[in-house]
Amino acid sequence: MFLNNALIDVDGTYQDGLGSLVAPRSYPRSNAPKLDLNGEWAFSFTPEYVQATAPELESLAQAGGLADPNLDDSSWDRIPVPSHWVLGQDGKYGLPAYTNVRFPFPVDPPAVPDENPTGTYRRTFTLPDNAQGKNWAGENGRTYLRFDGIESQGVVFLNGQLVGITQGSRLATEFDVTDFLTEGENQLTVQVHQWSIASYIEDQDQWWLPGIYRDVTLLARPALGIEDVWVETDYDANTYQGKLRLEVRAALAAFPVNISLPELDFAGVLEAPKNPARSSENAGIETVTASYEFELGQVEPWSAEIPTLYQVKIENAAETWELKTGFRRIELIDGTVFVNDNPLTLYGMNRHEVRAEAGRVYDHEFSHEDLKLMKSFNVNAIRTSHYPPHPRFLDLCDEMGFWTVLECDLETHGFEFTQWRGNPSDDLRWQQAFVSRARRTVERDKNSPAVIMWSLGNESFTGQNLAAMARWVKGRDPRRLVHYEADRGGLYSDTYSRMYPSLEEVDTILNGRGPVAFKNHQASNATVPQAAHVRTMPYLLTEYVHAMGTGPGGVEAYIAQMDHPRHLGGFVWEWRDHSLVRQLPGQTGLAYGGDFGEVNHDYNFVCDGMIDALSRPSAGLSNWANLVAPVQVSPLNTETVLAGRLPIHARWNARTCEGFKVVWRIFSPTEEMATGQVDLPAQNGQFEVEIPELKLAWEQACESAMGQASECWLTTTVVDPDGRYSYQAPTSGPELLVGAPYSGGRTMHVAQLEFSSADAGRGRWSLGKTGWAKELPLTFQPFTSDLGDKLVLGPLTFNARNGRLVQLGEVEAEGILPQLWRAPTDNDSGHGPQDYAETDPTVDLGGGTGLWSQSEADKWQAKCQDKTMTRLVSLEYVPAKQVNENGTVSTIALRTRWRIAPREYQFGLDYLTTYTLSDSDQVHVETEVAPFGPWPNSLPRIGLHLELPELGWEAAWLGQGPNECYSDMQAGTVVGHYQAAAKDLWGLRIFPQEAGLRLDTRELILKSEKQTFTFNFERGYQDQLPGFSVCRWTPEELTLAQHDWELPESDRLHLYLDALQQGIGTRSCGPGVRPGVTAFARNMRIAFTLTID
């Protein structure tokens, strides 16, 4: 029965469909006639809809009702199908809403709100001309009406009759509408409700986007056609033999059926089964299911690295199915997952199906480009979070090669707010609906060779309904694995999975004993036998290193742990930001939760991708991609280089390094010294390649560096010969290293070895110019206000009243001043329990405080570190011999003492900056920083700030690059000579934040038509070199803005030189910054020589 948008069986259990439903089957790849019903439909909308019983639904088809076939809908609006009615309609039918966990309505199942936005769709169609009346499928044929996706509930009428009801927003539904068709024109009505009982089990971290958003198709089903096909394969890696297991469902009279694989020159006949199992699930067709097995001889296996596919044709007199398959064998042996006899590691991404302009409406070309981008950044696996994607997306995974974990459309996360009370996962009334969803998922996509694992769903806690799903899946498809993250004891899944664990938790699962999680985590409740059991299972990071905003940081250690034989790898959360296009006055902006007026929402938590909504990769993606590259020069060290060898670490599952090459380059700060390349052999694993000339070149470079008190670098680039998937960077901004085109191929991996003489970067770098102020030691004297208004130090002019720089050469400037604040990153603003600023991560398995608590940004702001004041303590100078003119005093050396401190508190930083002039008008600047007072916690940064007018500055630098990097996010950068427009050197996010640091800077040149500034940097107290960033906005402006389009127009450029910055971490959802990269107040030094031309 139907009651308040709930499908309730006579026994009180919940269903997910009603009416003339067709049994779930694979995505049809048949030559039988079909009619595309996509296009323009008539549309009527109401923001509220209250319905109680099925009779009330049926009344819609009565005279004048919305489903009345004679209703004149010419005055109705028109809407495209597929689409979401809340997108592209200027808010006329409501707006999108984003929540991560919380439900946007009261948790009162099975009831849903009266405020239930409802759209009624209408269209007419006529069967093709060659159809004989309604029997266009042939004599005794049937007609199916297929919906590939309706959110959340569709009530279907055809010619004024109720056909049925469908739920399962990301799942396909087919109705047998044969008996509802008429000759000539047919009228189809679909009423879609945004909320239904199904909404309680579709609480995924995404936008709520109602409507008919996937294809609608009318399918002809010949009476003696082939109802369903399952092509299952096996591969023996020892004999290279392939096996085909085939399941065919059809009417008994439809046999015999022919099968062929043209590439293998194979043809066979499927005879009618004896004593077949009959099925009468479909009202109009009684079918039988028959299974066959064929040995096919030697075949090429399918893998994500070499996705070899074979065409399979299955046909009889009435119908032909054509699909592609790949041969592979999945095995679980002693806790390790093998594919084709090779251990498997997943370097994957969680991927939602979303486009900024169109939501979840599928676009094949967009998806193809999306997967090309993944390939360019070394992604080999996808988890289809948190639902099955459009079936054509899996075609791309099959063809391009991605290990795929296919997830069921199921999540009950909102029940967590009530401590999982009433959670459907453990309520038997929901079991039929749960198992039905699993069945619809598996049956639709069972033919995809890319799918190696079925996921039962996401964040639904645990319970007997999930166990029932697992039993059904394993019974139906025993050769694939079953995954579910919240199965803490390994009771019904094949992998032990976690989200956002600490490094210590991962280690104890792989190598330890005792508890498997920190004490406040649900996983810590595992019994001793369960803990022992999960330590025998494959370990999978379902979600890790949350990629929100700048970051993620701290990735390297997680990747290193994946070398363990039981570690199956993991999936970064996540691939793409979900932000949606929002029209703004005069411009188009990207929007997140709350921007559409939602009452409850989760802000910008939807912006957490390695690429943004416009497909622009982040520096964090380059960092991750370099760490997971399947071919690496690693570990690159002096010993092997001086032996004339390069160490190679290849982590292939199915291929070798044949065709790959390593290009090497040795350079110093001032010259290219040597280059070369070597072809890699057809090997896998760890090996070395001989390069005799490399030994001599590196020795000579190091000797030269020693003699010149300088440095040199060896950079290696692994080049993938397949350039199809190289990333084409935009014309503006610095390129990323990994994924970039290289010699007709693609950069797969970069590595670098550095040699630095003991004196490199220590002392004043004059670039050959001499003649520093000779009165050493300098005798400083206080500057008093009666001496003048300005102090001139060669090309630098200072305001003598406040000690601030006001001019650099011919360019107005302001600075050089202390800088403490940075615009908080999303990770700085994370409140998770794994906070290591005050808790040692080795305690309680890295559980931190164990409680949700203040973020680092909260702590900084609570102590007013965002509201500092800077005070000039003293201004001293060494007078030059020139006389004063017009209130201007010339000096050969200047010393300023500054104190920067938060309002309200008694701690801060003292800065002592000394400027010294050379005879050639170079200026040496040295800043020494010392903390004072009781510092309560970490700090954002210790740096200097110089403000310049925007003059179209170009930047060139010797240091880490080309993209931004931080102390725990450096794997995607190497030291080199780089250049870019200064305005493009800030990694602008939809939510403005710190995003522009480049570390280990030796030289920085800022050039405009008016002036050129060259900064040559020295090493500091801890032997560190400073980092730099340039930005059009101050940290305060970035902090105030909630969107990139809220930032003010800027005619300034801000240069920041940092001795220290806080790391990044992943605390937006996961562990915080590790102790080694946490910024605490300490003595620091920033020194450089400034040349102005």
BATIZA-671180 format. One line per field, with one value per residue (C-alpha): residue in one letter; x, y, z. Coordinates in steps of 0.1 Angstrom, whole numbers, m for minus. Example, Ala and Ser with C-alpha at 12.3 -4.5 7.8 and 13.67 -1.06 7.14 Angstrom:
rest: [A/S]
px: [123/137]
py: [m45/m11]
pz: [78/71]
***
This chain:
rest: [M/F/L/N/N/A/L/I/D/V/D/G/T/Y/Q/D/G/L/G/S/L/V/A/P/R/S/Y/P/R/S/N/A/P/K/L/D/L/N/G/E/W/A/F/S/F/T/P/E/Y/V/Q/A/T/A/P/E/L/E/S/L/A/Q/A/G/G/L/A/D/P/N/L/D/D/S/S/W/D/R/I/P/V/P/S/H/W/V/L/G/Q/D/G/K/Y/G/L/P/A/Y/T/N/V/R/F/P/F/P/V/D/P/P/A/V/P/D/E/N/P/T/G/T/Y/R/R/T/F/T/L/P/D/N/A/Q/G/K/N/W/A/G/E/N/G/R/T/Y/L/R/F/D/G/I/E/S/Q/G/V/V/F/L/N/G/Q/L/V/G/I/T/Q/G/S/R/L/A/T/E/F/D/V/T/D/F/L/T/E/G/E/N/Q/L/T/V/Q/V/H/Q/W/S/I/A/S/Y/I/E/D/Q/D/Q/W/W/L/P/G/I/Y/R/D/V/T/L/L/A/R/P/A/L/G/I/E/D/V/W/V/E/T/D/Y/D/A/N/T/Y/Q/G/K/L/R/L/E/V/R/A/A/L/A/A/F/P/V/N/I/S/L/P/E/L/D/F/A/G/V/L/E/A/P/K/N/P/A/R/S/S/E/N/A/G/I/E/T/V/T/A/S/Y/E/F/E/L/G/Q/V/E/P/W/S/A/E/I/P/T/L/Y/Q/V/K/I/E/N/A/A/E/T/W/E/L/K/T/G/F/R/R/I/E/L/I/D/G/T/V/F/V/N/D/N/P/L/T/L/Y/G/M/N/R/H/E/V/R/A/E/A/G/R/V/Y/D/H/E/F/S/H/E/D/L/K/L/M/K/S/F/N/V/N/A/I/R/T/S/H/Y/P/P/H/P/R/F/L/D/L/C/D/E/M/G/F/W/T/V/L/E/C/D/L/E/T/H/G/F/E/F/T/Q/W/R/G/N/P/S/D/D/L/R/W/Q/Q/A/F/V/S/R/A/R/R/T/V/E/R/D/K/N/S/P/A/V/I/M/W/S/L/G/N/E/S/F/T/G/Q/N/L/A/A/M/A/R/W/V/K/G/R/D/P/R/R/L/V/H/Y/E/A/D/R/G/G/L/Y/S/D/T/Y/S/R/M/Y/P/S/L/E/E/V/D/T/I/L/N/G/R/G/P/V/A/F/K/N/H/Q/A/S/N/A/T/V/P/Q/A/A/H/V/R/T/M/P/Y/L/L/T/E/Y/V/H/A/M/G/T/G/P/G/G/V/E/A/Y/I/A/Q/M/D/H/P/R/H/L/G/G/F/V/W/E/W/R/D/H/S/L/V/R/Q/L/P/G/Q/T/G/L/A/Y/G/G/D/F/G/E/V/N/H/D/Y/N/F/V/C/D/G/M/I/D/A/L/S/R/P/S/A/G/L/S/N/W/A/N/L/V/A/P/V/Q/V/S/P/L/N/T/E/T/V/L/A/G/R/L/P/I/H/A/R/W/N/A/R/T/C/E/G/F/K/V/V/W/R/I/F/S/P/T/E/E/M/A/T/G/Q/V/D/L/P/A/Q/N/G/Q/F/E/V/E/I/P/E/L/K/L/A/W/E/Q/A/C/E/S/A/M/G/Q/A/S/E/C/W/L/T/T/T/V/V/D/P/D/G/R/Y/S/Y/Q/A/P/T/S/G/P/E/L/L/V/G/A/P/Y/S/G/G/R/T/M/H/V/A/Q/L/E/F/S/S/A/D/A/G/R/G/R/W/S/L/G/K/T/G/W/A/K/E/L/P/L/T/F/Q/P/F/T/S/D/L/G/D/K/L/V/L/G/P/L/T/F/N/A/R/N/G/R/L/V/Q/L/G/E/V/E/A/E/G/I/L/P/Q/L/W/R/A/P/T/D/N/D/S/G/H/G/P/Q/D/Y/A/E/T/D/P/T/V/D/L/G/G/G/T/G/L/W/S/Q/S/E/A/D/K/W/Q/A/K/C/Q/D/K/T/M/T/R/L/V/S/L/E/Y/V/P/A/K/Q/V/N/E/N/G/T/V/S/T/I/A/L/R/T/R/W/R/I/A/P/R/E/Y/Q/F/G/L/D/Y/L/T/T/Y/T/L/S/D/S/D/Q/V/H/V/E/T/E/V/A/P/F/G/P/W/P/N/S/L/P/R/I/G/L/H/L/E/L/P/E/L/G/W/E/A/A/W/L/G/Q/G/P/N/E/C/Y/S/D/M/Q/A/G/T/V/V/G/H/Y/Q/A/A/A/K/D/L/W/G/L/R/I/F/P/Q/E/A/G/L/R/L/D/T/R/E/L/I/L/K/S/E/K/Q/T/F/T/F/N/F/E/R/G/Y/Q/D/Q/L/P/G/F/S/V/C/R/W/T/P/E/E/L/T/L/A/Q/H/D/W/E/L/P/E/S/D/R/L/H/L/Y/L/D/A/L/Q/Q/G/I/G/T/R/S/C/G/P/G/V/R/P/G/V/T/A/F/A/R/N/M/R/I/A/F/T/L/T/I/D]
px: [0/10/8/24/50/59/55/44/38/10/34/45/79/90/94/112/88/53/34/43/80/105/130/164/187/219/220/205/229/205/195/158/139/139/125/144/119/145/138/112/84/55/61/40/54/40/62/39/22/3/m8/m20/m32/m30/m66/m56/m28/m52/m74/m47/m58/m94/m110/m91/m64/m27/m24/m56/m46/m70/m57/m47/m11/m3/m1/24/60/85/115/143/146/171/176/171/142/162/190/189/154/164/148/114/110/131/168/195/202/235/239/266/251/219/185/168/135/124/137/103/102/83/67/80/71/40/64/73/83/66/70/46/61/39/47/32/49/39/55/77/60/69/51/19/m2/11/30/60/81/67/40/34/63/64/73/93/95/130/140/177/174/146/151/135/102/84/48/42/9/5/m27/m45/m36/m13/17/37/59/97/122/160/172/205/191/174/137/118/81/63/38/26/m9/m10/m1/m26/m23/m13/m5/3/3/30/28/54/49/82/83/115/109/98/105/135/151/159/183/197/214/247/271/259/233/196/187/152/139/142/179/188/175/139/136/109/123/108/111/106/87/116/143/171/159/193/229/258/292/316/352/382/419/447/479/500/486/473/440/407/374/339/310/278/243/214/178/152/120/126/116/142/169/192/213/246/277/308/340/354/389/394/378/353/318/294/258/238/213/181/187/173/151/155/147/118/111/78/89/79/41/42/72/80/118/144/179/207/244/273/310/336/374/387/425/451/438/452/440/422/437/436/470/463/425/422/386/369/337/310/280/250/222/192/167/149/176/213/232/267/290/327/343/378/394/405/405/401/414/418/447/460/447/461/439/453/441/455/479/494/489/467/471/444/456/421/397/362/341/307/289/284/289/289/263/240/243/241/229/253/275/297/323/326/331/357/377/373/389/416/425/426/449/472/476/483/448/442/410/375/350/317/307/280/259/261/270/254/261/279/305/314/320/347/362/363/379/404/412/401/397/362/345/308/287/250/227/224/233/215/241/216/206/240/227/203/230/216/183/158/185/170/201/190/152/138/110/136/153/134/143/180/183/164/189/218/201/194/230/246/223/227/265/275/290/316/352/363/341/361/342/306/301/270/267/281/279/249/264/258/230/213/200/235/244/215/226/261/246/226/255/279/253/248/284/309/339/339/346/321/330/314/333/313/316/340/344/347/314/300/325/357/379/385/380/384/378/404/424/456/489/492/458/468/501/484/460/489/516/503/480/455/429/424/413/417/394/366/362/334/359/375/345/357/360/394/384/371/403/423/401/403/441/439/418/428/430/413/412/377/383/415/435/404/412/393/408/446/460/459/490/507/500/534/533/499/513/544/522/505/536/524/511/477/472/448/453/427/405/412/382/375/381/360/344/306/302/274/272/252/243/254/250/274/292/289/301/305/282/282/259/239/243/208/191/190/177/202/233/270/286/316/322/310/341/366/381/416/402/378/343/359/384/414/439/452/488/477/468/503/518/497/502/540/538/516/533/537/572/595/632/633/651/673/705/741/755/738/743/780/780/765/731/695/672/638/608/580/547/528/501/501/528/565/586/591/588/594/624/641/654/680/693/720/721/734/719/735/739/728/756/746/716/708/682/680/654/640/639/609/610/588/596/628/659/687/697/733/742/781/781/759/786/812/786/775/810/819/788/795/831/820/795/822/845/819/802/771/746/737/707/700/664/649/617/600/583/553/554/516/508/471/465/489/474/472/476/458/477/479/495/524/522/521/550/532/509/524/533/569/586/555/546/537/555/547/572/598/626/655/689/705/741/749/784/788/788/760/734/754/766/758/751/763/763/798/793/814/818/795/795/831/824/822/811/785/778/741/725/689/669/651/621/640/664/639/608/626/655/672/692/704/673/652/632/617/592/613/582/571/601/581/595/577/596/617/636/609/580/559/559/549/567/588/567/562/535/519/484/475/440/429/428/399/422/431/394/388/374/381/395/428/444/482/491/489/486/513/500/518/494/461/469/469/434/445/421/395/369/356/372/386/403/437/421/397/427/446/415/407/441/436/464/442/440/476/491/526/546/579/601/631/647/684/707/743/744/760/784/758/741/704/682/645/640/657/685/708/721/743/726/693/680/643/629/593/570/540/515/478/454/445/475/510/529/542/572/601/616/650/656/690/694/730/739/767/787/768/734/726/708/714/684/685/656/660/628/625/593/583/557/539/528/496/496/508/510/501/534/566/572/576/552/559/531/535/513/500/522/518/546/562/579/609/624/649/633/605/580/562/531/526/540/540/561/539/530/563/563/549/576/613/638/642/641/604/585/549/527/528/490/487/508/480/460/426/399/362/365/395/424/461/472/504/536/567/594/632/636/671/663/632/628/598/598/576/580/589/614/630/636/659/660/689/682/704/698/684/690/678/696/662/656/625/594/576/541/526/489/466/449/460/454/428/409/410/398/368/357/335/337/363/339/335/371/375/390/427/454/480/504/515/548/552/586/581/607/580/545/521/517/485/473/438/418/389/380/408/441/456/491/518/542/572/554/535/546/555/570/608/638/640/660/652/681/685/703/680/691/669/673]
py: [0/36/59/93/88/54/21/m3/m40/m58/m72/m36/m37/m9/m14/8/2/m6/m15/m33/m34/m54/m75/m57/m65/m53/m20/m29/m31/m44/m37/m40/m8/20/55/83/103/129/164/191/182/202/210/221/228/231/237/216/183/163/128/100/70/53/63/99/92/75/105/124/106/115/143/175/158/164/129/132/124/150/178/208/215/240/268/248/257/236/219/198/161/152/181/192/216/236/244/267/281/312/298/296/260/263/261/235/226/211/190/167/147/164/158/190/178/162/127/110/79/69/104/132/169/184/210/185/202/183/186/171/162/155/146/127/102/81/47/46/44/8/m3/m22/m5/m10/m42/m23/m50/m76/m103/m109/m85/m62/m26/m14/22/28/56/58/83/102/120/111/94/91/83/72/74/63/73/81/48/44/24/24/42/42/51/48/81/68/35/24/13/m4/m7/m31/m7/m30/m30/7/17/28/31/66/92/82/105/100/118/115/132/136/143/157/139/103/76/68/102/86/62/87/111/114/142/162/186/176/180/168/159/135/139/108/93/82/55/33/m1/m27/m63/m90/m120/m143/m117/m119/m105/m103/m112/m116/m120/m131/m139/m156/m155/m179/m159/m191/m204/m171/m190/m171/m185/m171/m177/m167/m163/m157/m150/m154/m173/m210/m207/m180/m207/m216/m184/m177/m162/m149/m131/m119/m110/m145/m161/m179/m188/m210/m220/m218/m246/m245/m255/m288/m285/m248/m225/m205/m169/m151/m118/m99/m100/m104/m127/m160/m165/m191/m185/m207/m207/m217/m219/m217/m222/m196/m203/m176/m141/m107/m99/m67/m44/m7/m4/m24/m24/m50/m55/m80/m76/m101/m107/m127/m131/m151/m145/m118/m97/m91/m79/m65/m56/m55/m76/m81/m111/m109/m130/m114/m134/m128/m148/m144/m109/m97/m89/m102/m95/m118/m132/m98/m80/m49/m14/11/47/60/89/92/106/121/125/163/192/229/239/208/189/151/152/130/143/117/140/158/124/114/145/140/105/118/143/114/94/124/125/88/78/41/35/51/46/58/77/73/56/40/66/67/33/49/62/26/21/47/30/m3/14/37/14/22/m3/5/1/5/18/12/42/40/63/70/94/118/92/98/129/107/82/60/55/42/37/18/m3/m24/m21/m52/m32/m17/m50/m56/m21/m25/m58/m45/m16/m40/m61/m32/m21/m54/m64/m32/m31/m68/m68/m42/m57/m25/m33/m54/m47/m39/m14/m17/20/47/59/40/26/m12/m37/m68/m52/m45/m80/m92/m71/m86/m122/m114/m99/m127/m153/m136/m126/m146/m137/m100/m85/m69/m36/m17/7/5/m33/m28/m65/m78/m97/m95/m76/m87/m57/m39/m3/30/67/93/72/84/70/52/35/23/9/m10/m27/m37/m45/m43/m59/m47/m19/m11/25/54/50/75/60/35/10/8/m12/m43/m73/m90/m118/m92/m72/m103/m111/m77/m79/m108/m88/m65/m29/m2/35/42/79/96/129/152/175/206/239/242/208/180/179/150/126/110/88/73/64/48/25/12/m9/m34/m65/m64/m27/m25/13/39/66/103/124/136/142/173/202/201/238/249/278/307/337/370/406/410/377/340/327/293/286/262/254/284/303/293/303/268/268/242/234/225/256/250/214/205/221/194/182/177/197/225/226/241/212/231/208/218/218/191/168/173/164/132/122/123/101/74/74/38/44/65/73/63/64/90/93/103/68/54/85/85/48/59/44/55/34/27/16/4/m5/m20/m46/m58/m41/m32/m1/m8/24/46/68/89/123/137/172/188/225/252/286/301/274/242/217/184/165/130/103/66/41/18/m19/m42/m47/m42/m39/m24/m22/1/15/22/57/59/96/106/98/121/149/148/148/178/197/191/201/233/240/235/259/286/282/273/245/221/198/166/165/133/131/98/102/81/76/78/115/110/118/147/177/208/237/270/298/318/306/282/247/217/193/159/152/179/171/161/152/138/120/129/136/108/115/140/136/157/153/185/192/223/234/243/280/280/307/319/355/383/373/403/387/399/434/445/475/470/498/498/513/479/473/500/525/532/562/570/589/619/637/670/655/652/634/609/586/576/544/544/534/529/557/554/575/587/592/556/537/523/519/542/539/513/530/547/526/536/509/502/479/460/450/419/395/369/362/340/335/302/273/249/226/253/256/219/208/171/152/144/177/173/208/199/161/137/115/85/85/67/57/93/101/136/151/124/151/176/209/242/244/259/290/292/291/317/340/334/348/377/366/379/413/421/455/465/491/507/503/522/536/539/549/554/588/592/620/638/668/669/684/692/672/641/623/600/569/539/517/516/495/492/474/463/445/427/414/404/428/419/396/397/378/384/387/412/420/436/445/459/475/480/498/488/511/498/506/471/467/439/433/411/404/386/375/365/356/371/363/330/318/297/276/274/304/309/323/343/365/399/419/444/461/473/489/465/473/441/424/393/369/347/326/300/277/252/253/256/254/263/240/238/220/189/192/193/161/178/205/206/234/251/283/293/323/335/365/375/377/341/328/325/293/310/288/294/300/324/312/309/293/308/297/285/272/272/304/313/342/361/387/410/429/456/481/506/487/453/440/411/394/370/350/336/307/312/299/264/264/271/293/315/309/336/343/372/380/408/407/409/379/401/406/369/361/384/371/340/335/344/368/387/398/435/450/454/476/463/434/420/402/379/364/337/322/298/288/263/230/221/187/174/184/197/160/139/142/177/190/166/179/182/208/227/263/274/307/305/325/329/349/362/378/388/412/435/449/475/480]
pz: [0/m3/27/32/4/19/1/29/23/40/66/75/56/34/m4/m29/m58/m67/m99/m131/m122/m143/m125/m123/m151/m167/m186/m220/m249/m274/m310/m301/m310/m284/m282/m265/m243/m233/m244/m235/m212/m198/m162/m132/m98/m63/m32/m9/m15/10/0/21/2/m32/m41/m38/m63/m87/m85/m104/m135/m132/m153/m147/m127/m134/m150/m171/m206/m219/m197/m217/m205/m232/m206/m184/m183/m202/m187/m202/m193/m179/m155/m119/m115/m89/m114/m144/m136/m116/m85/m99/m86/m55/m51/m43/m7/6/37/47/76/88/73/60/76/109/115/117/95/75/74/53/55/41/26/m1/m34/m62/m100/m125/m159/m190/m225/m254/m277/m307/m313/m344/m378/m384/m353/m357/m331/m296/m306/m319/m302/m326/m321/m284/m276/m246/m240/m210/m197/m182/m158/m151/m123/m105/m72/m50/m59/m92/m96/m132/m152/m188/m207/m174/m157/m127/m139/m106/m82/m81/m54/m54/m68/m83/m94/m126/m127/m156/m158/m182/m198/m226/m214/m209/m244/m271/m308/m320/m294/m258/m229/m201/m168/m140/m107/m88/m51/m36/m3/3/28/5/15/49/33/7/31/11/15/m15/m29/m27/m64/m73/m107/m136/m141/m161/m193/m199/m226/m241/m249/m272/m258/m285/m271/m280/m273/m248/m215/m197/m201/m176/m191/m164/m170/m154/m162/m153/m150/m151/m184/m199/m205/m204/m194/m201/m178/m194/m179/m202/m192/m219/m228/m233/m269/m275/m275/m291/m287/m305/m289/m306/m296/m330/m317/m304/m334/m311/m318/m299/m295/m263/m264/m244/m208/m195/m164/m163/m133/m144/m135/m136/m120/m151/m156/m193/m200/m184/m187/m178/m167/m182/m174/m197/m195/m223/m223/m248/m249/m245/m240/m229/m194/m184/m158/m150/m166/m198/m202/m229/m239/m262/m281/m271/m293/m281/m305/m317/m344/m324/m308/m306/m275/m280/m251/m241/m215/m200/m185/m149/m117/m83/m53/m16/m2/33/36/3/m27/m60/m95/m122/m97/m89/m55/m59/m44/m51/m55/m59/m57/m43/m71/m70/m103/m104/m128/m116/m142/m143/m111/m116/m152/m171/m199/m216/m230/m196/m179/m205/m199/m162/m164/m187/m159/m134/m156/m160/m122/m117/m103/m109/m90/m83/m56/m70/m39/m28/m55/m89/m116/m150/m166/m195/m170/m163/m200/m197/m167/m187/m217/m200/m171/m135/m107/m96/m62/m71/m43/m36/m33/5/34/67/81/96/123/138/154/175/183/155/173/148/122/92/89/119/115/98/83/59/50/17/5/15/m3/m33/m36/m35/m62/m85/m81/m89/m117/m136/m136/m133/m168/m161/m159/m141/m111/m87/m55/m45/m17/3/9/31/67/77/109/110/114/102/70/58/66/46/16/19/19/m12/m30/m22/m32/m65/m73/m52/m73/m65/m31/m8/10/38/60/92/95/125/132/97/101/66/44/28/37/69/61/78/72/82/106/122/110/143/138/103/118/146/121/98/124/159/184/210/202/165/170/195/225/214/180/172/159/193/204/185/207/211/186/162/165/158/128/111/113/89/64/36/49/28/34/23/27/37/34/31/2/14/5/6/10/19/40/56/27/23/54/44/10/25/46/15/7/34/16/34/26/m3/m7/m4/m19/m13/m3/m29/m66/m74/m56/m57/m58/m82/m106/m92/m113/m97/m108/m137/m131/m125/m92/m76/m46/m16/13/25/m7/m19/14/29/65/76/56/60/44/22/33/m2/m16/m8/m41/m55/m84/m82/m98/m130/m133/m121/m103/m69/m57/m33/m63/m78/m44/m41/m77/m73/m43/m59/m93/m106/m117/m95/m92/m55/m32/m49/m29/m32/m29/m59/m81/m73/m84/m117/m111/m106/m84/m99/m79/m103/m87/m117/m113/m149/m170/m170/m175/m212/m232/m202/m198/m172/m181/m158/m154/m132/m127/m103/m94/m125/m152/m168/m161/m176/m190/m202/m204/m201/m214/m187/m192/m193/m155/m125/m88/m75/m98/m108/m142/m151/m162/m162/m174/m144/m119/m135/m141/m105/m91/m112/m102/m65/m68/m86/m58/m32/m49/m52/m19/m38/m45/m73/m80/m98/m110/m125/m145/m153/m187/m197/m234/m237/m240/m244/m208/m202/m184/m205/m181/m186/m203/m171/m139/m132/m146/m123/m128/m125/m154/m176/m213/m217/m250/m266/m234/m198/m166/m143/m115/m104/m79/m68/m51/m36/m28/m8/3/39/31/6/14/44/44/20/m15/m36/m71/m77/m64/m34/m11/18/44/57/91/107/134/127/153/154/170/178/152/166/151/148/123/95/80/58/59/27/25/m11/m32/m1/15/50/69/98/120/120/106/76/41/17/m15/m33/m61/m81/m67/m38/m11/25/49/56/86/108/97/121/106/77/63/79/56/57/76/101/108/113/147/147/177/161/173/178/188/224/223/213/184/198/227/223/187/175/189/199/225/215/214/189/200/190/156/153/137/167/191/171/170/207/215/190/167/138/156/162/166/155/174/165/195/182/150/148/120/109/92/58/50/29/44/50/23/26/58/43/61/43/60/53/78/95/124/134/164/161/185/171/196/199/215/251/258/270/244/209/187/187/153/149/113/101/66/54/21/m2/m25/m54/m38/m29/5/29/51/81/105/137/155/191/210/243/269/275/240/245/213/178/155/118/106/113/84/67/46/18/0/m36/m62/m89/m119/m139/m120/m133/m109/m114/m86/m77/m52/m47/m75/m97/m75/m39/m12/26/51/49/12/m8/m29/m60/m62/m68/m66/m100/m120/m125/m137/m139/m136/m99/m98/m108/m79/m55/m55/m52/m37/m37/0/3/24/26/m6/m21/m2/m21/1/0/m20/m30/m53/m62/m89/m92/m125/m139/m166/m140/m117/m111/m75/m69/m35/m28/4/31/54/88/123/116/83/66/36/36/16/m4/m15/m35/m34/m44/m10/26/50/67/34/26/61/59/24/23/m15/m40/m57/m25/m25/m31/m62/m56/m71/m48/m46/m13/m9/21/32/57/80/93/85/101/81/65/78/71/101/81/84/98/116/123/116/129/156/132/110/137/139/174/185/184/173/136/110/76/56/20/m3/m23/m57/m75/m112]
***
